Amino acid sequence: MSGVDIITFGCRLNTYESEVMRRQAEKAGLNNAVLINTCAVTGEAVRQARQAIRRARRENPHARIVVTGCAAQTEAASFAAMDEVDAVLGNAEKLTNASYRSLPDFGVSAEEKIRVNDIMSVKNTAPQMVDAIEGRARAFVQVQNGCDHRCTFCIIPYGRGNSRSVPMGAVVAQVEKLVANGYREVVITGVDATSYGADLPGRPTLGKLAQTILSEVPALERLRLSSIDSIEADDHLLALIADEKRFMPYLHLSLQHGDDMILKRMKRRHLRADAVAFCQKVRALRPEIALGADLIAGFPTETEEMFSGALSLIDECALSFLHVFPFSPREGTPAARMPQLDRGLIKARAGRLRQAGEAAYRRHLESMIGTRQAVLIERPGLGRTENFTLVRTDRGEPGTIIPVTITGHDGDRLHAECKTRQPATQAAA
């Protein structure tokens, strides 16, 4: 091989940072290398990263294998001990070209492979100016990194550090650049995006940032949020949901569970009633909005009755998109020391949650039949509506937004016809 290949796991922020890594590595002159940007949110994510490392070595026997990301930050020594790995970079180090210019030599000891500093010592998040995202029809903009909360199941703060925000001016400048380069949609992303601004002068909120972006960049057609914590949603954000058509009607919520005792043991900051009230409020403000959520199955001490609270939350919050995580104990977290459930039971409950989520998604697809939608084409034959639903269509080039009428679905994707068709002679041309 030649050049730099990147394998990315995990969240949208990792996707964004992988593009930063590519540019920094190329600027440093790195060649014949595979960069593996890992995720630490579950034990399964770490296992998949190890598999990818071994596969990358088999397929690229002479390449330099560099491992980074949250799993590398939290488990640096275990990755450095892998014979396939040549270097381990921390989450701060992966974003600087100096790290790629000073990689360790081949054949060094495990200790010498590690380039990972204390992530808690990082106090600022510098704006990373990315003017394009390779292979993407929409662009991601990082506005925040890290997390100040300490949910008992979560290892991510130890991989990302404490919360820190990118100043509004730098965010707006990057969005302007992306729009100038032809992007029609921008996604705001962060580890705990709704904590945005608490560390900045004047303490601007995520909603205020979004309002400013839409005001200062009138050419931006679609602005979307990645995952948010509903308990931190501010009045500016709610006003956007209600009144701004360029703000996309889809929210992915970090709910995690639907039982108050489990939420308390998770050290979440909301109750079930808070989640339900928020979902009802945003639906009243924007009836066409679609909602997704993260839910964990099999948290320590979860009884069948407690689990039913998570299961029923899907209908009570009218969730359409579900990310289900079987509980996975992460070493160093309080939940790993709690009484654990049988793995078979955890797997079965996760299956029941997924089954309920699939039924809710099918209902969502059914509800959209006959509606007219503006679809951003992501790749030939496939795009997404404003409420983030996948649509199969035979029209439109990647990166364009086309009007369609929804005619049906296959249980996975909507099917659509364009509202207007060109004459056959023009289409052929």
C-alpha positions in Angstrom: 0.0 0.0 0.0 1.0 3.7 -0.2 -0.4 6.7 1.5 -2.5 6.7 4.7 -5.5 4.5 5.3 -7.9 5.2 8.3 -10.2 2.8 10.0 -12.8 4.6 12.2 -15.0 3.2 14.9 -17.6 4.9 17.1 -19.2 8.3 17.1 -19.6 11.1 14.6 -16.9 13.0 16.4 -14.5 10.2 15.6 -15.5 10.4 12.0 -14.7 14.1 12.0 -11.4 13.6 13.8 -10.4 10.9 11.4 -10.4 13.5 8.7 -8.3 15.8 10.8 -5.9 12.9 11.4 -5.6 12.2 7.7 -4.6 15.8 6.9 -2.2 16.0 9.8 -0.5 12.7 8.9 -0.2 13.7 5.3 1.2 17.1 6.3 3.8 15.2 8.3 4.7 13.2 5.3 3.6 9.9 6.8 3.3 7.1 4.2 2.5 3.4 4.0 0.5 3.6 7.3 -2.9 2.4 8.7 -4.4 4.6 11.4 -7.0 2.9 13.5 -9.3 5.4 15.4 -10.9 3.3 18.2 -14.0 3.6 20.4 -14.2 2.6 24.0 -18.0 2.9 24.7 -18.4 -0.9 25.0 -16.2 -4.0 25.4 -17.5 -5.1 22.0 -16.2 -1.9 20.4 -12.7 -2.6 21.8 -12.9 -6.2 20.7 -13.7 -5.1 17.1 -10.8 -2.7 17.2 -8.4 -5.5 18.1 -9.8 -7.6 15.2 -9.3 -4.7 12.8 -5.7 -4.3 14.0 -4.9 -7.9 13.3 -6.7 -7.8 9.9 -4.8 -4.6 9.0 -1.5 -6.3 9.7 -2.4 -9.4 7.7 -3.4 -7.2 4.7 -0.5 -4.7 5.1 2.5 -6.6 6.4 4.9 -3.8 5.7 2.8 -0.8 6.8 3.0 1.1 10.0 0.0 0.4 12.2 -0.9 3.3 14.5 -3.7 2.9 17.1 -5.5 5.9 18.6 -8.9 7.0 19.9 -10.7 6.5 23.1 -9.8 2.8 23.6 -6.1 3.7 23.0 -6.4 6.5 25.5 -7.8 4.3 28.2 -6.0 1.0 27.4 -2.8 2.2 25.9 -0.6 -0.5 27.4 -2.8 -3.4 26.2 -2.7 -2.1 22.6 1.0 -1.5 22.7 1.5 -5.1 23.8 0.0 -6.3 20.5 2.7 -7.4 18.1 0.8 -5.9 15.2 0.9 -2.4 16.7 3.8 0.0 15.9 2.5 3.1 17.9 -0.3 4.2 20.2 -1.4 7.8 20.2 -3.7 9.5 22.7 -6.8 11.5 21.7 -5.0 14.8 22.0 -1.8 13.5 20.2 -3.7 12.1 17.2 -4.7 15.6 16.1 -1.2 17.1 15.7 1.2 16.5 12.8 4.1 16.5 15.2 2.9 13.2 16.5 3.1 11.6 13.0 6.6 13.1 12.4 8.0 11.5 15.6 6.5 8.0 15.6 8.7 5.4 17.3 10.9 3.2 15.2 9.8 -0.3 14.2 10.6 -3.1 16.7 10.7 -1.0 19.9 9.4 -2.2 23.2 5.7 -1.9 24.2 6.5 1.0 26.5 8.3 2.9 23.8 5.3 2.6 21.4 3.1 4.7 23.7 2.5 8.4 23.0 -0.4 9.1 25.4 -0.5 11.9 27.8 -3.0 12.7 30.6 -6.2 13.7 28.8 -7.5 15.5 32.0 -4.6 18.0 31.6 -6.1 19.2 28.3 -7.9 22.4 29.0 -8.8 23.7 25.5 -10.3 22.3 22.3 -8.6 24.0 19.3 -10.8 24.5 16.2 -9.8 22.0 13.6 -10.5 23.5 10.2 -11.7 20.8 7.9 -13.0 22.1 4.6 -14.3 18.7 3.4 -15.1 15.2 4.7 -14.0 12.5 2.4 -16.8 10.4 1.0 -19.5 12.3 2.9 -22.5 14.3 1.5 -22.9 16.1 4.8 -20.2 17.8 6.9 -19.5 17.4 10.6 -18.2 20.3 12.8 -16.8 19.7 16.2 -18.0 22.3 18.7 -17.1 20.5 22.0 -15.0 17.7 23.4 -14.9 15.9 26.7 -17.5 15.5 29.5 -17.8 16.8 33.0 -20.4 14.2 34.0 -19.5 10.8 35.5 -22.2 8.3 34.6 -21.4 5.1 36.4 -21.3 3.0 33.3 -19.2 5.3 31.1 -15.5 5.3 30.4 -15.6 8.1 27.9 -14.6 11.0 30.2 -11.4 9.1 30.8 -10.8 8.9 27.1 -11.8 12.4 26.2 -11.1 14.5 29.3 -13.3 17.2 30.8 -15.7 19.3 28.8 -14.2 22.1 26.6 -15.8 24.2 23.9 -14.7 25.7 20.5 -15.4 29.5 20.4 -18.4 30.5 18.4 -16.4 32.6 15.9 -14.2 29.6 15.0 -17.3 27.4 14.5 -19.0 29.9 12.3 -15.9 30.4 10.2 -15.6 26.6 9.6 -19.3 26.3 8.6 -18.9 29.2 6.2 -15.9 27.4 4.6 -17.8 24.2 4.3 -20.8 25.9 2.7 -18.5 27.7 0.3 -17.2 24.3 -0.7 -20.7 23.1 -1.6 -22.0 21.3 1.5 -25.7 21.7 1.9 -25.9 20.2 5.4 -23.8 20.5 8.5 -23.9 18.4 11.6 -22.9 19.9 14.9 -21.1 17.2 17.0 -19.4 16.8 20.3 -19.0 14.3 23.2 -21.6 16.2 25.3 -22.8 18.8 22.9 -25.5 20.3 25.1 -22.8 21.3 27.7 -21.4 23.6 25.0 -20.2 27.0 26.1 -20.1 26.6 29.9 -16.3 27.2 29.8 -16.5 30.1 27.4 -16.8 33.9 28.2 -20.5 34.7 28.4 -21.4 31.0 28.7 -23.2 30.7 25.3 -25.4 27.6 25.0 -25.7 25.1 22.2 -29.0 26.6 21.1 -27.4 30.1 20.9 -24.5 28.6 18.9 -27.0 27.0 16.4 -29.0 30.3 16.1 -25.7 32.2 15.4 -24.6 29.7 12.7 -28.0 30.0 10.9 -28.0 33.8 11.2 -24.4 34.3 10.1 -24.4 31.7 7.4 -27.6 32.3 5.5 -26.5 30.1 2.6 -26.5 27.0 4.8 -29.6 25.0 3.9 -29.7 22.3 6.7 -28.2 22.3 10.2 -28.4 19.1 12.3 -27.4 18.1 15.8 -25.8 14.8 16.7 -26.7 13.2 20.1 -27.8 15.5 22.9 -28.7 15.2 26.5 -32.4 16.4 26.7 -32.0 17.6 30.3 -29.6 20.3 29.1 -31.7 21.6 26.1 -31.9 25.4 26.4 -34.7 27.8 25.4 -32.7 28.9 22.3 -32.7 25.3 21.1 -36.4 24.9 21.7 -37.1 28.1 19.8 -35.1 26.7 16.8 -37.1 23.5 16.9 -40.3 25.5 16.8 -39.5 28.2 14.3 -36.5 27.5 12.1 -37.1 25.3 9.1 -33.4 25.1 8.3 -32.9 23.3 11.7 -33.6 19.7 10.9 -36.5 17.9 12.7 -34.5 15.0 14.2 -33.0 14.6 17.6 -31.1 11.7 19.0 -31.4 11.6 22.8 -29.1 10.2 25.4 -31.8 8.6 27.5 -30.2 5.3 28.5 -33.1 3.9 30.5 -36.7 4.3 31.5 -36.7 3.3 35.2 -36.0 5.9 37.8 -34.0 3.6 40.1 -31.7 2.5 37.3 -31.3 6.1 36.1 -30.2 7.0 39.7 -27.7 4.1 39.8 -26.4 5.2 36.4 -26.0 8.7 37.9 -28.0 10.2 35.1 -29.4 13.7 35.8 -33.0 13.1 34.6 -36.0 11.0 35.6 -38.3 9.1 33.3 -40.9 11.9 33.6 -38.3 14.4 32.4 -37.6 12.4 29.2 -41.3 11.9 28.4 -42.1 15.6 29.0 -39.2 16.7 26.8 -40.4 14.4 23.9 -43.9 15.6 24.2 -42.8 19.3 24.2 -40.7 19.0 21.1 -43.4 17.1 19.3 -45.8 19.9 20.2 -43.3 22.5 18.8 -42.5 20.5 15.6 -45.1 17.8 14.9 -43.0 16.3 12.0 -39.9 15.8 14.3 -38.5 12.2 14.6 -36.7 11.1 17.8 -34.1 8.5 18.4 -32.4 7.4 21.6 -29.7 5.3 23.2 -30.9 2.7 25.6 -28.9 0.2 27.7 -30.2 -3.3 28.4 -29.1 -5.3 31.5 -27.6 -2.6 33.7 -26.5 -4.1 37.0 -29.5 -4.8 39.4 -32.0 -4.4 36.6 -35.1 -6.4 37.4 -37.7 -7.5 34.9 -40.0 -4.7 36.2 -37.2 -2.1 35.8 -36.5 -3.4 32.3 -40.2 -3.0 31.4 -39.7 0.7 32.2 -37.1 0.9 29.4 -39.2 -1.1 27.0 -42.3 1.0 27.5 -40.3 4.2 27.1 -40.1 3.5 23.3 -43.9 4.0 22.9 -44.3 6.7 25.6 -41.7 8.9 24.0 -42.7 7.9 20.5 -39.1 6.9 19.6 -38.5 6.0 15.9 -34.7 5.3 15.9 -33.1 3.2 18.6 -29.5 2.4 19.5 -29.5 -0.5 21.9 -26.4 -1.3 24.0 -26.2 -4.6 26.0 -24.6 -3.5 29.2 -20.8 -4.0 29.1 -18.8 -3.5 32.3 -15.9 -1.1 31.6 -13.0 -1.6 34.0 -12.5 1.5 36.2 -16.2 2.5 36.3 -18.5 2.2 39.3 -21.0 0.1 37.4 -18.3 -2.6 36.8 -18.3 -3.1 40.6 -22.1 -3.5 40.9 -23.8 -6.9 41.0 -23.8 -8.0 37.4 -26.6 -9.8 35.5 -26.2 -13.0 33.6 -24.8 -12.3 30.1 -27.5 -14.4 28.5 -30.2 -12.4 30.2 -28.6 -9.1 29.1 -28.4 -10.4 25.5 -32.1 -11.5 25.7 -33.2 -8.1 27.0 -31.2 -6.3 24.4 -32.9 -8.4 21.8 -36.3 -7.5 23.1 -35.5 -3.8 23.1 -34.2 -4.1 19.5 -37.4 -5.9 18.4 -39.5 -3.2 20.0 -37.3 -0.6 18.3 -37.7 -2.2 14.9 -41.5 -2.2 15.3 -41.4 1.5 16.2 -39.2 2.2 13.2 -41.6 0.4 10.8 -44.5 2.4 12.2 -42.4 5.5 11.5 -41.9 4.4 7.9 -45.6 3.7 7.5 -46.4 7.2 8.7 -44.3 8.8 6.0 -46.0 7.1 3.0 -47.7 9.7 0.9 -45.7 12.6 2.3 -43.5 15.0 0.3 -39.9 15.2 1.5 -36.7 17.0 0.7 -34.0 14.4 0.4 -30.2 14.9 0.6 -28.6 12.4 -1.7 -25.8 10.6 0.2 -24.7 8.3 -2.6 -26.3 7.1 -5.9 -29.7 5.7 -5.1 -29.8 6.6 -1.4 -30.5 9.7 0.6 -32.1 11.0 3.8 -35.1 13.1 4.6 -35.0 16.1 6.9 -36.0 13.8 9.8 -33.0 11.5 9.0 -34.9 8.6 7.5 -33.2 6.7 4.7 -34.8 6.9 1.3 -34.2 4.8 -1.8 -34.6 6.9 -5.0 -33.2 6.6 -8.6 -32.8 10.4 -8.9 -30.3 13.0 -7.8 -26.5 13.3 -7.5 -24.7 12.9 -4.2 -24.7 16.2 -2.3 -27.9 17.5 -4.0 -31.3 18.0 -2.3 -34.3 16.8 -4.3 -38.0 16.9 -3.7 -39.7 13.5 -3.6 -43.0 11.8 -2.8 -42.8 8.8 -0.5 -44.5 5.8 -2.1 -43.7 2.9 0.2 -40.9 1.2 2.2 -39.2 -2.2 2.5 -39.0 -2.2 6.3 -35.5 -0.6 6.2 -35.8 2.3 3.8 -38.4 4.5 2.3 -39.1 4.3 -1.4 -39.7 7.5 -3.3 -40.5 9.1 -6.6 -39.5 12.6 -7.6 -42.3 15.1 -7.6 -41.3 16.3 -11.1 -39.8 14.2 -13.8 -37.7 15.4 -16.7 -38.8 14.4 -20.3 -37.2 11.2 -21.4 -34.9 13.0 -23.9 -33.5 15.3 -21.3 -33.1 12.5 -18.8 -31.1 10.5 -21.4 -28.9 13.5 -22.1 
